[in-house]
Amino acid sequence: IMASILRVNTLTDTSSNNSIATSVLHNGSAKAWWSSNDTTLKDSYNIASLTDAAASTYDFNFTNNMANDDYAFPCATINTTANDVLLTTGVATTKVTQKGITSNSGSAVDTQPSGAAHGDLA
């Protein structure tokens, strides 16, 4: 088996109308992202599974772990009411934990969490 390396600075489409630096692909792309309907993944990248950890608390478990727990983790929710909030309550190399609450009482509420992980893979 012969191994090879392709070294390029920029990738472009066949018409040369759209191009991107390879550094953007490595440094600027989400290493994981997810969209869920609470206990079910609707779509994802690099997410092995979703665990229902507690009342309205979900673990999004990575297929390929992050290098450390210092990565960025933007998240969002589809508000079922104006008072729903999504909190990231835990970050590890293996997963992100998110919890939905209602801001006026702090009670757990389903929020259809989504999010991403930006950083280096292990």
C-alpha positions in Angstrom: 0.0 0.0 0.0 1.4 3.3 -1.0 0.6 6.3 1.2 0.4 9.8 -0.3 0.0 13.3 0.8 -1.9 16.1 -1.0 -0.6 19.5 -0.1 -2.7 22.5 -1.1 -3.3 25.9 0.3 -6.7 26.5 -1.3 -9.5 24.3 -2.5 -11.8 25.5 -5.3 -14.7 24.2 -7.3 -14.5 23.2 -10.9 -15.5 26.6 -12.2 -13.1 28.4 -9.8 -15.9 30.6 -8.6 -15.8 29.3 -5.0 -12.7 28.7 -3.0 -11.6 28.3 0.6 -8.3 28.2 2.4 -7.5 24.8 3.9 -6.7 26.6 7.2 -10.4 27.7 7.4 -11.5 24.1 6.9 -9.3 22.9 9.8 -9.6 25.9 12.2 -12.9 27.4 11.4 -15.3 24.4 11.1 -17.4 23.0 13.9 -16.0 19.7 15.1 -19.5 18.6 16.2 -23.0 19.9 15.9 -26.4 18.7 16.8 -30.1 19.5 16.6 -32.6 17.5 18.7 -36.2 17.1 19.6 -35.2 16.7 23.3 -34.6 13.0 23.6 -34.2 12.3 19.8 -31.4 13.6 17.5 -32.9 15.3 14.4 -29.5 15.7 12.8 -25.9 15.8 13.9 -22.3 15.6 13.0 -19.7 13.8 15.2 -22.4 12.9 17.8 -22.5 9.3 18.7 -25.6 9.5 20.9 -27.9 11.6 23.0 -28.5 10.6 26.6 -31.5 11.7 28.6 -29.5 12.4 31.8 -32.2 14.0 34.0 -35.3 16.2 33.8 -34.8 18.2 30.6 -31.0 17.5 30.8 -29.3 15.9 27.8 -25.8 14.7 27.2 -24.6 15.0 23.6 -21.9 12.4 23.3 -19.1 12.8 20.8 -18.1 10.1 18.3 -14.6 11.6 18.2 -13.5 13.3 21.5 -12.3 16.8 21.8 -8.6 17.4 22.7 -9.6 19.3 25.9 -12.6 20.9 27.6 -11.6 24.4 26.6 -13.5 24.4 23.4 -16.3 26.9 22.5 -19.9 25.5 22.7 -22.6 27.8 21.3 -26.1 26.6 21.8 -29.7 27.5 21.0 -33.2 26.5 21.7 -36.5 26.6 19.9 -38.5 28.5 22.5 -41.9 26.9 23.1 -42.6 30.0 25.3 -40.8 33.3 25.6 -39.4 32.2 28.9 -37.6 29.0 27.9 -33.8 29.1 28.3 -31.1 26.5 27.3 -28.1 26.2 29.6 -24.9 24.4 29.0 -24.3 22.8 32.3 -21.3 20.6 31.6 -18.4 20.4 29.2 -16.0 17.4 28.9 -13.8 16.0 26.2 -16.4 13.3 25.6 -19.7 15.3 25.7 -21.6 18.5 26.2 -24.5 18.6 28.7 -27.4 21.0 28.1 -30.5 21.7 30.3 -33.7 23.5 29.4 -35.4 25.6 32.0 -38.1 28.3 32.2 -36.5 31.6 33.3 -39.4 32.8 35.4 -39.4 29.7 37.8 -36.2 27.8 37.0 -38.2 24.7 36.4 -37.0 22.1 33.9 -38.7 22.4 30.5 -38.1 20.7 27.1 -36.5 23.1 24.7 -35.4 21.1 21.6 -31.7 21.9 22.2 -29.1 22.4 19.5 -25.5 23.3 19.6 -21.9 22.9 18.3 -18.4 22.3 19.5 -15.5 24.5 18.1 -12.0 23.5 19.0 -9.5 20.7 18.4 -10.2 17.0 18.2 -8.1 14.6 20.2 
